[in-house]
Amino acid sequence: ASAAAEAEAPGDRPQGLAHAYFYRGNINSVHRQDRPAAITNYTQALALDPDFSVAAFNRGGSLRIWANVLRKRGDEDGARQAYAEAIAAYGRAIELEPRYVPAYEGRALAHYEIGEYEAAVEDYRAALAREPRAESYYQLGMALSHLKRWDRALAAMDLAITRAPGVGRYCFGRGRLRNAIGDRDGAADDFLAYLRLAPASEQATREKVTAWLTGQGIENVVDNEGVNDG
């Protein structure tokens, strides 16, 4: 799952200590990649201005990314705590601005990471009701697949690919779903599309897809000229 970018404050960048902490948080988050410092900065901004929705959103994003780091380090308890705090931060942003689509998407990702797939589905649907985006349809399909709601998952991924037919990752995801439900022909079509669209840098995934196609007796007809270099 991809991370939402930190948002800039709206308007004319008003002066004030809350905004100073906010922009320092952005520097720590984006330029220094220091998520704990960014979380502290956004927390300070919100303490001074509890209605600062963009600070709440950015705090949620930094918490979610920090949770990913903790999980990779093997600190599952710390990761789950950070995901829970991210969910709360995104919730605060949504409470302040109910049409804040990226906040729904970010909260859905955090729910997804801790296996709360029903909650993720609800948030993706809320985001899509406000702004239909290919990525949200794709992520909705992923969450639905974990709930084994195959038809709805496939329909969501169909919509993602219809809206963004040039994204290889979407074809790969739908191919895996089709393979899981026994649609080998559909999976083969999607995997071949993935090989045409995916960047050459995705070597490991491309090799797995090619191996699957070979196992099905399907020749990989994609040559190097058809590969996207990213």
C-alpha positions as CSV (number, residue, x, y, z in Angstrom):
1,A,0.0,0.0,0.0
2,S,1.2,3.4,-1.0
3,A,1.5,6.4,1.5
4,A,-0.3,9.7,1.0
5,A,1.9,12.7,0.7
6,E,2.1,15.3,3.5
7,A,-0.3,18.1,2.8
8,E,0.5,21.8,2.8
9,A,-1.6,24.1,5.0
10,P,-4.4,25.8,3.1
11,G,-4.6,29.5,2.4
12,D,-1.8,31.9,2.6
13,R,0.4,30.1,5.1
14,P,-0.7,32.1,8.1
15,Q,1.8,33.0,10.8
16,G,1.8,31.5,14.3
17,L,3.5,29.0,16.5
18,A,1.1,26.2,15.5
19,H,2.1,26.7,11.9
20,A,5.7,26.9,12.7
21,Y,5.5,23.4,14.3
22,F,3.5,22.2,11.4
23,Y,6.0,23.3,8.8
24,R,8.9,21.9,10.9
25,G,7.0,18.7,10.9
26,N,6.8,18.7,7.1
27,I,10.6,19.3,6.9
28,N,11.3,16.4,9.3
29,S,8.8,14.1,7.6
30,V,9.6,14.8,3.9
31,H,13.2,16.1,3.8
32,R,14.8,14.5,6.8
33,Q,12.7,11.3,6.8
34,D,12.6,11.6,10.6
35,R,9.1,10.4,11.4
36,P,9.3,10.5,15.2
37,A,10.4,14.1,15.1
38,A,7.6,14.9,12.6
39,I,5.0,13.2,14.9
40,T,6.2,15.4,17.8
41,N,6.0,18.5,15.7
42,Y,2.5,17.8,14.4
43,T,1.4,16.9,18.0
44,Q,2.7,20.3,19.2
45,A,0.8,22.0,16.4
46,L,-2.4,20.3,17.3
47,A,-1.9,21.1,21.0
48,L,-1.8,24.8,20.1
49,D,-4.6,24.6,17.4
50,P,-6.8,21.5,17.9
51,D,-8.8,22.4,14.8
52,F,-5.8,22.2,12.5
53,S,-7.1,19.4,10.2
54,V,-4.1,19.3,7.9
55,A,-1.8,18.8,10.9
56,A,-4.0,15.9,12.1
57,F,-3.8,14.4,8.7
58,N,0.0,14.7,8.4
59,R,0.3,13.3,11.9
60,G,-1.7,10.3,10.9
61,G,0.5,9.8,7.8
62,S,3.8,10.0,9.8
63,L,2.4,7.6,12.4
64,R,1.3,5.1,9.8
65,I,4.7,5.2,8.1
66,W,6.5,4.9,11.4
67,A,4.3,1.9,12.2
68,N,5.6,0.3,9.0
69,V,9.1,0.9,10.1
70,L,8.5,-0.6,13.5
71,R,6.9,-3.7,11.9
72,K,9.9,-4.2,9.7
73,R,12.1,-4.0,12.8
74,G,10.1,-6.8,14.4
75,D,8.4,-4.5,17.0
76,E,4.8,-5.6,16.3
77,D,3.4,-4.2,19.6
78,G,4.9,-0.8,18.8
79,A,3.7,-1.0,15.3
80,R,0.1,-1.8,16.3
81,Q,0.1,1.1,18.8
82,A,1.3,3.5,16.1
83,Y,-1.3,2.3,13.6
84,A,-4.0,2.8,16.3
85,E,-2.7,6.4,16.9
86,A,-2.7,7.0,13.1
87,I,-6.3,5.9,12.9
88,A,-7.2,8.3,15.6
89,A,-5.3,11.1,14.0
90,Y,-7.0,10.5,10.6
91,G,-10.3,10.3,12.4
92,R,-9.7,13.8,13.9
93,A,-9.0,15.2,10.5
94,I,-12.2,13.7,9.2
95,E,-14.2,15.0,12.2
96,L,-12.9,18.5,11.3
97,E,-13.4,18.1,7.6
98,P,-15.8,15.3,6.7
99,R,-15.0,15.6,3.0
100,Y,-11.3,15.2,3.5
101,V,-10.8,12.3,1.0
102,P,-7.1,11.6,1.7
103,A,-7.9,11.2,5.4
104,Y,-10.4,8.4,4.6
105,E,-7.8,6.7,2.4
106,G,-5.1,7.0,5.0
107,R,-7.2,5.7,7.7
108,A,-8.3,2.8,5.5
109,L,-4.6,1.9,4.9
110,A,-4.0,1.9,8.7
111,H,-7.0,-0.3,9.3
112,Y,-5.8,-2.7,6.5
113,E,-2.4,-3.0,8.0
114,I,-3.8,-4.4,11.3
115,G,-6.3,-6.7,9.6
116,E,-9.4,-4.5,10.2
117,Y,-10.7,-5.2,6.7
118,E,-14.3,-4.3,7.4
119,A,-13.3,-0.9,8.7
120,A,-10.9,-0.4,5.7
121,V,-13.8,-1.2,3.3
122,E,-16.0,1.3,5.0
123,D,-13.4,4.0,4.7
124,Y,-12.6,3.3,1.0
125,R,-16.3,3.4,0.2
126,A,-16.6,6.7,2.0
127,A,-13.6,8.1,0.1
128,L,-15.0,6.8,-3.2
129,A,-18.4,8.4,-2.5
130,R,-16.7,11.7,-2.3
131,E,-14.0,11.3,-5.1
132,P,-13.9,8.1,-7.3
133,R,-10.2,7.4,-7.7
134,A,-8.5,4.3,-9.3
135,E,-6.2,3.7,-6.3
136,S,-9.1,3.7,-3.9
137,Y,-11.0,1.2,-6.1
138,Y,-7.9,-1.0,-6.2
139,Q,-7.3,-0.9,-2.4
140,L,-11.0,-1.5,-1.8
141,G,-10.7,-4.7,-4.0
142,M,-7.7,-5.8,-1.9
143,A,-9.6,-5.3,1.4
144,L,-12.7,-7.2,0.0
145,S,-10.5,-10.1,-1.2
146,H,-9.3,-10.6,2.4
147,L,-13.0,-10.9,3.4
148,K,-13.4,-13.4,0.5
149,R,-16.1,-11.2,-1.1
150,W,-14.7,-12.3,-4.5
151,D,-17.3,-10.8,-6.8
152,R,-17.2,-7.4,-5.2
153,A,-13.4,-7.4,-5.0
154,L,-13.2,-8.2,-8.7
155,A,-15.7,-5.5,-9.5
156,A,-13.7,-2.9,-7.6
157,M,-10.5,-3.9,-9.4
158,D,-12.3,-3.8,-12.7
159,L,-13.1,-0.2,-11.9
160,A,-9.5,0.6,-11.0
161,I,-8.2,-0.7,-14.2
162,T,-10.9,1.0,-16.3
163,R,-9.9,4.3,-14.7
164,A,-6.2,3.7,-15.0
165,P,-5.5,1.0,-17.6
166,G,-1.8,1.8,-17.8
167,V,-1.0,0.8,-14.2
168,G,0.7,-2.6,-14.2
169,R,0.2,-3.1,-10.4
170,Y,-3.5,-3.1,-10.8
171,C,-3.3,-5.8,-13.5
172,F,-1.1,-7.9,-11.2
173,G,-3.5,-7.5,-8.3
174,R,-6.5,-8.5,-10.4
175,G,-4.5,-11.4,-11.9
176,R,-3.8,-12.8,-8.4
177,L,-7.5,-12.4,-7.5
178,R,-8.6,-14.2,-10.6
179,N,-6.1,-17.0,-10.0
180,A,-7.4,-17.4,-6.4
181,I,-10.9,-17.9,-7.6
182,G,-9.9,-20.4,-10.4
183,D,-10.1,-18.1,-13.4
184,R,-6.8,-19.2,-15.0
185,D,-7.5,-17.6,-18.4
186,G,-8.4,-14.3,-16.8
187,A,-5.3,-14.4,-14.6
188,A,-3.1,-15.1,-17.6
189,D,-4.5,-12.1,-19.5
190,D,-3.8,-9.9,-16.5
191,F,-0.3,-11.2,-15.9
192,L,0.6,-10.7,-19.5
193,A,-0.8,-7.1,-19.3
194,Y,1.3,-6.6,-16.1
195,L,4.5,-7.7,-18.0
196,R,3.7,-5.2,-20.7
197,L,3.1,-2.3,-18.3
198,A,5.4,-2.9,-15.3
199,P,8.8,-1.3,-15.0
200,A,11.8,-3.5,-15.6
201,S,13.0,-2.6,-12.1
202,E,10.2,-4.9,-10.7
203,Q,12.4,-7.9,-11.6
204,A,11.4,-10.2,-8.7
205,T,7.7,-9.9,-9.4
206,R,8.2,-10.1,-13.2
207,E,10.1,-13.4,-12.7
208,K,7.3,-14.8,-10.5
209,V,4.7,-13.9,-13.1
210,T,6.8,-15.4,-15.9
211,A,7.3,-18.6,-13.9
212,W,3.5,-18.8,-13.3
213,L,2.8,-18.3,-17.0
214,T,5.4,-21.0,-17.9
215,G,3.8,-23.4,-15.5
216,Q,0.5,-22.9,-17.2
217,G,2.1,-23.6,-20.6
218,I,1.7,-20.0,-21.7
219,E,4.6,-18.3,-23.5
220,N,5.6,-14.9,-22.4
221,V,5.1,-12.9,-25.6
222,V,6.3,-9.6,-24.0
223,D,9.7,-8.6,-25.4
224,N,12.0,-6.0,-23.9
225,E,10.6,-3.3,-26.2
226,G,7.2,-3.7,-24.5
227,V,8.6,-3.2,-21.0
228,N,8.1,0.1,-19.2
229,D,11.4,1.4,-17.8
230,G,9.5,3.3,-15.1
